Amino acid sequence: MDVLVISFVAALLAAWSDKTQLVTAMLAERTQRPLLVLAGLFLALAASNIVAAIAGIYVGHLINPRAATLLTALALLFAGA
């Protein structure tokens, strides 16, 4: 349960004021079908995260923990730049 809460909070903070939120709001307003837009957003996000989780399962054992930490740090560094 701790992993679920940490993942939720991390995703929530990372996506705060993201372009995805702005596009979703504009699309919901333009189409006047916010529930359909929400359903599409949910399905796209779920599919993206499922692909990432499956890739992590297959690739995770190929990378040692120290290299994974370094790659994560570099990805976060360049994402913030």
C-alpha positions as CSV (number, residue, x, y, z in Angstrom):
1,M,0.0,0.0,0.0
2,D,2.9,2.4,0.7
3,V,4.2,2.0,-2.9
4,L,0.7,2.8,-4.2
5,V,0.5,6.0,-2.1
6,I,4.0,7.1,-3.0
7,S,3.4,6.4,-6.8
8,F,0.1,8.3,-6.6
9,V,1.6,11.3,-4.9
10,A,4.7,11.4,-7.2
11,A,2.5,11.2,-10.3
12,L,0.1,13.9,-9.0
13,L,3.0,16.3,-8.2
14,A,4.8,15.6,-11.5
15,A,1.7,16.2,-13.6
16,W,0.6,19.4,-11.7
17,S,0.0,22.1,-14.4
18,D,1.1,19.7,-17.1
19,K,0.2,20.4,-20.8
20,T,-2.0,17.3,-20.7
21,Q,-4.3,18.9,-18.1
22,L,-4.6,22.0,-20.2
23,V,-5.3,20.1,-23.4
24,T,-7.8,17.9,-21.6
25,A,-9.7,20.9,-20.3
26,M,-9.7,22.6,-23.7
27,L,-10.9,19.4,-25.4
28,A,-13.6,18.9,-22.8
29,E,-14.8,22.4,-23.3
30,R,-14.7,22.3,-27.1
31,T,-16.5,19.0,-27.4
32,Q,-19.0,19.5,-24.5
33,R,-18.5,15.9,-23.6
34,P,-16.2,15.9,-20.6
35,L,-17.0,12.3,-19.5
36,L,-16.0,11.0,-22.9
37,V,-12.8,13.0,-22.8
38,L,-12.1,11.8,-19.2
39,A,-12.6,8.2,-20.3
40,G,-10.2,8.6,-23.2
41,L,-7.7,10.3,-21.0
42,F,-8.0,7.4,-18.5
43,L,-7.5,4.7,-21.1
44,A,-4.5,6.5,-22.7
45,L,-2.9,6.9,-19.3
46,A,-3.5,3.3,-18.3
47,A,-2.1,2.0,-21.5
48,S,1.0,4.1,-21.2
49,N,1.6,3.0,-17.6
50,I,1.0,-0.7,-18.4
51,V,3.5,-0.5,-21.2
52,A,6.1,1.1,-18.9
53,A,5.4,-1.5,-16.1
54,I,5.8,-4.4,-18.6
55,A,9.0,-2.8,-20.0
56,G,10.3,-2.5,-16.4
57,I,9.7,-6.1,-15.7
58,Y,11.7,-7.2,-18.7
59,V,14.5,-4.7,-18.6
60,G,14.8,-4.2,-14.8
61,H,16.8,-7.4,-14.2
62,L,19.3,-6.4,-17.0
63,I,20.4,-3.2,-15.2
64,N,22.1,-3.2,-11.9
65,P,20.7,-1.0,-9.2
66,R,23.5,1.5,-9.2
67,A,23.2,2.1,-13.0
68,A,19.4,2.4,-12.6
69,T,19.9,5.0,-10.0
70,L,22.3,7.0,-12.2
71,L,20.0,6.7,-15.2
72,T,17.0,7.9,-13.2
73,A,19.0,10.8,-11.8
74,L,20.1,11.8,-15.3
75,A,16.5,11.5,-16.7
76,L,15.2,13.7,-13.9
77,L,18.0,16.2,-14.4
78,F,17.4,16.6,-18.1
79,A,13.6,16.5,-17.7
80,G,13.8,19.5,-15.3
81,A,16.1,21.5,-17.6
